[in-house]
């Protein structure tokens, strides 16, 4: 369930640049989006070691899908 939620948030964030409709809004990098999702996941884990480990795994997986630095989109 949480993976689906986090995946949806990541997809929505990356597609919209997490900037809404504001033309002046800065696009959030893939790595920043992964970091933000990790923080949300850790807060939701509320100290549960198993949940925290899952957050760490999801963070690593998220970063694997980010483009290498210096690669144009």
C-alpha positions in Angstrom: 0.0 0.0 0.0 2.7 2.5 1.0 4.8 1.6 -2.1 1.8 2.4 -4.3 1.3 5.7 -2.5 5.0 6.6 -2.7 5.2 5.6 -6.3 2.2 7.8 -7.1 3.6 10.7 -5.3 6.9 10.3 -7.0 5.3 10.0 -10.4 3.1 13.0 -9.8 6.0 15.1 -8.4 8.3 14.3 -11.3 5.6 14.9 -13.9 4.6 18.3 -12.5 8.0 19.3 -11.3 6.4 19.7 -7.8 5.9 23.3 -8.8 2.2 23.4 -9.5 1.1 25.8 -12.3 3.4 28.7 -11.3 5.6 29.5 -14.3 8.3 30.8 -11.9 8.3 27.6 -9.9 11.6 25.6 -9.9 11.6 22.1 -11.1 12.5 19.6 -8.3 15.3 17.2 -9.3 14.7 13.5 -9.2 17.2 13.1 -6.3 15.4 15.9 -4.3 12.1 14.2 -4.9 13.5 10.9 -3.7 14.9 12.6 -0.6 11.5 14.2 0.1 9.7 10.9 -0.2 12.3 9.3 2.1 11.6 11.9 4.7 7.9 11.4 4.5 8.3 7.7 4.7 10.5 7.9 7.8 8.0 10.1 9.5 5.3 7.6 8.7 7.5 4.8 10.0 7.3 6.3 13.5 10.4 4.5 14.8 9.4 1.1 13.5 12.8 -0.5 12.5 11.2 -2.7 9.8 9.4 0.3 8.3 12.6 2.4 8.4 14.5 -0.3 6.6 11.8 -0.4 3.9 12.1 3.4 3.6 15.8 3.0 3.0 15.3 0.3 0.3 12.6 2.5 -1.4 15.0 5.5 -1.3 17.7 3.5 -3.0 15.3 2.2 -5.6 14.0 5.7 -6.3 17.5 7.0 -6.9 18.3 4.1 -9.3 15.6 5.6 -11.6 17.0 9.1 -11.6 19.1 10.1 -14.6 22.8 10.3 -14.0 24.1 13.8 -13.2 25.0 15.7 -16.4 22.6 13.8 -18.6 20.2 16.0 -20.4 16.5 15.1 -20.5 
